[in-house]
């Protein structure tokens, strides 16, 4: 059954856990993103868990930092960047990457088969997008995320060649900046996002920023091929 209403986000605990249950129908997911919530399933748990962290990691595009080594990589032009051509494969790559990282610690990945099916439906509806990096026509990295109006939330990244996912992120930054988007929602701070210049904002401030961007009448990405 489609989720009609989530609990108030200020009822989330100190780790951001808000509630469990519901479904991953497009309407439920879009409601979640519009209200500063995202699904983060716990491996081997049947119920879907939803989070709204007290502090949100955002990458403000005018503050994005590109290291000298990555600038050198960009000048080399090794990778071809595409958008929305291999969404399913990018999600699968991210899921495999999460399993690899967690090997020996926690089995499984939060990018479950159910999650992949749900975000593929969002992709078909024009709300989920992939940025892909290719090397000699072989998919070697990328990222995916969700957009509503002028809002974009990054979900996960993967790479099979060094710097492939970072090049995808830089391509996303440039693409969104050209369309007047001021920031990317990174959700939770990681060492990688920190090196790119991301910083945390309080949830109350994030809600105000989100309301402005999600209400914008803009198209950020081309439609997937065949749609």
N, C-alpha and C positions, 0 to 999 in steps of 0.2 A: 504494500500500500504506500502511495506517495506521501512523503512527509509534508505536512501542512505548516508545522511550526516547530521550531527548536526551543529548548530552554534559553533563558537570557544568558548571554555570553559571560556576564560577570559572575555567574554561578559556577564557572569552570574552576577546577582546583589549581594549585600552584604550578602544576605541570601542563596545564591547558586542557586536561580531560574534561569534557562537557557532559557527554551522555553516550549510551549504547543502544543499538536497535535501529529500526527503520530500514531503508532500502537504498539502492544506488540508482534509482530511476533518474532520468535527466532533470525532471522538475525538482527532485530532492537535492541533487547536487548543486543545481543553480541557486536554489534557495540558500543552501549552506554557504556558498561562496559570496553571495550578496550580503550575508549577515556575519562575515568574518569567521566562518567555520569551515573546516575541511575534514574529510574522512581519513583516518589513519588506522586501518585494520590491524589488529594484533594477530600474529601468526597462530594458527590452530584454534582460534576463537571463532565461534559461530556468529556472534553478534558483531555488527559493524560498530566501530567506535569513532566518535567525533571529537574534534579538538578545536580550541580557540585559545592559543597561548596568551598569557598576560602581556608579553612583549613580542612584537612581530619584527622579523628581519626583512628590511626593504633595501633594495638597491636603487638609489636615486640616480637616474641616468646621467645627470650632469656631474655626478661625483664618481662615476665608474672609473676604476683604475686598471690600466693594462700594463703589466710588467714589461720590462725591456726584452726579456726572453720571448714573451708572447707576441710582442710587437715584431720581433725578428721572424717568428713563425708566420705571422700574417703577411709579412713582406715576401716570404718565400712562396706563398700562394699554393701550397701543396694540396690543400683541400678544396673541393667544390662544395658549396653550401646550397641546399635546396630546402623548400618548405612544403609541408603537407603532401609529400609524395610517398612516404613509407611510415605512416603513423603507427600502424600495428607492430611493425618490426622495431621501431624505436621503443615502444612500451615493452616489448619482449626483451629487448636488449637491456633496458633499465632493470627489469625484473631479474634477469640473469646476473647482472652486475651486483644487485643487492644480495642475492644468494651467495655470490662469491665473497663479498665483503664479510658476510655474517658466518661463513663457514668456520666451524670450530667454536662458535659462540652461541648463536641463536639460529635454529633451523628456519628455513622458509624465508618469505619476503612479504612485506605489506602490499606489494603489487601482485595481488592474487589474480587468478583467472577471472574471478568475478569483477575485480577492479578493471582489468583489461577490457572486458566486454562492456562495462559501463562507460568507460572513457572513449571507447570506439564509437558508442552511440552518440556521445557528446561531439565527437569529431565529425560524424555525419551531419549533425545539426549545426555545425559551424562554430562550436564553442570550445573545442579542444584541438590543439595544433602541435605539430612537430617541426623542429628545425634539425636538419640532418646534414652530416658531413660525410663526403664520399672521397675515397682515394682510388683512382683508376676505376671508377664506376662501382666500387664496393663500399657498402655502408659500413663506416668505421666509428661512428659516434653520433651523438645528438642529444636532444632534450625534448620534453613535451610539457605542456601546461594548458591552462584554461583561461579563456578570455570572456569578458562580459563588458560591452561598451568599450571604454578606454582602459579597462583593468586587465592585467595579465598576472596570473599566478604560476610560477614555475613549480613543477611537480618532481621531476627526477631527471638525471643525466646518466649517460653511459659513454664509454669509449673503448675501442679496441686498438687504437693507435694513440700514442702520446699526443696530448694537446687537442685531440679531435673534439671533445666535448667543450673545451674552453673556446675554441674557434666558433662553435655553434652558439655559445652564450654571447660572444662579442657580436656575432651576426644578428642575434635577437636584439641586443641593446641598440645597435645601429638602425635596425628595421623599426623598432618601436619609437625611438627618438625622432626619426623622420616623420612619424605620424602624430607627434605631439604628446606622446605618453611620457609622464614624468618619472615613473618608478615601476619596478617589478617587485611583486610580492615573492620573497624567497621563503616565507613561512617561518622556518626555524634557522637560526644562525649556524653556519658550519665554517670550518677553517677556510674552505675554498671561497665562499661568498665574502668572508672577511677580507681576503686578499684582493678581491675586486672592489672593495670599498663599501660593502653593505653595512648598514647599521640598524640597530633596534629602535623601535618606537613603541610607546605604550598603546595598549589595545584601544583605549578611548580615542587617541589621536589617529590610529589606523582606521577606525570606523568612520571618522570624518573624511579622511582622504579617500577611502573606498567609496563612500556615498557619492562623491563628486565624479570619480572616474567611471564607476559602473553605470552612471546615468548618461554618459556621453553617447551621442548617436554617431558612432564611427565604425568603420570596418577595418580591422587591423590586419587581416590575413586573406589571401586569395582562397577561394573555395577549393576543397579537395578535388583532384581530377575525377571526372565522371559525375560531378554533382552540379 
